[in-house]
Amino acid sequence: MPSFPYRPCFRICTAILSFLILAACQTPHQPIVGLDSAPFTSIEAREGDVLKLSFPGAPNLSTSQQIRRDGKIVLPMGGELKAAGLTPAELEAALLKQYGNQLVSKEIIVTVETSVYDVFVTGAVLKPGKVTANRPITALEAVMEAGGFDFVKADRTQVSIIRNVRDEVRNYKVNLKATMQGGVNRNFYLRPSDIVYVPERFSFF
């Protein structure tokens, strides 16, 4: 039987293509740890956010305050405090410093009740675009708000969350297929302006 010289070339090309695909799939990404995926615990407060100030030692002082356009909130015992640009933990420290010795119990808890912000969903989803949230929202919930996955194309195991943290771009990978199938996965909560990218499954045809 005569030999076909194109067969070795075909095998070589296939091997090179496979190597490039594997290399492309191994792009560096940030591990999902700690506060990166937590809801609002390390997000800086913004104008319009509603904060709950809890005083365990003086419940009568507990209140909810919306951050005004000037970035300030009104304090329960009088005065004002700049809240915009601070995380809940930083606000707690600022409040304790503000009240000084006026409190018997040196404990104040700040939580974000509502925060209206935008995230963006793109890639293999049915309605890519901007999603506006007024509560903590996970990557999976944002995809559902964008019409859900395009199941013909979507690779749900390699969903990327692209985040800008003080001029540093971070990229996280989450397996939303495992989440949808009931696997043990931590919910990944989004932050303002996060981009959720659902890649397409690779196919030779």
GIDA-V403558 format. One record per helix or strand of 3 or more residues. SS is the DSSP state (a for helix, b for strand). FROM is the first residue (numbers start at 0). TO is the last residue. If there is no record, write none. Layout:
BEGIN
<<SS FROM TO> <SS FROM TO>>
END
This chain:
BEGIN
<<a 5 24> <a 33 36> <b 49 53> <a 58 60> <b 62 65> <b 71 73> <b 79 81> <a 87 101> <b 108 113> <b 116 122> <b 128 132> <a 138 144> <b 158 164> <b 167 173> <a 175 179> <b 194 197>>
END
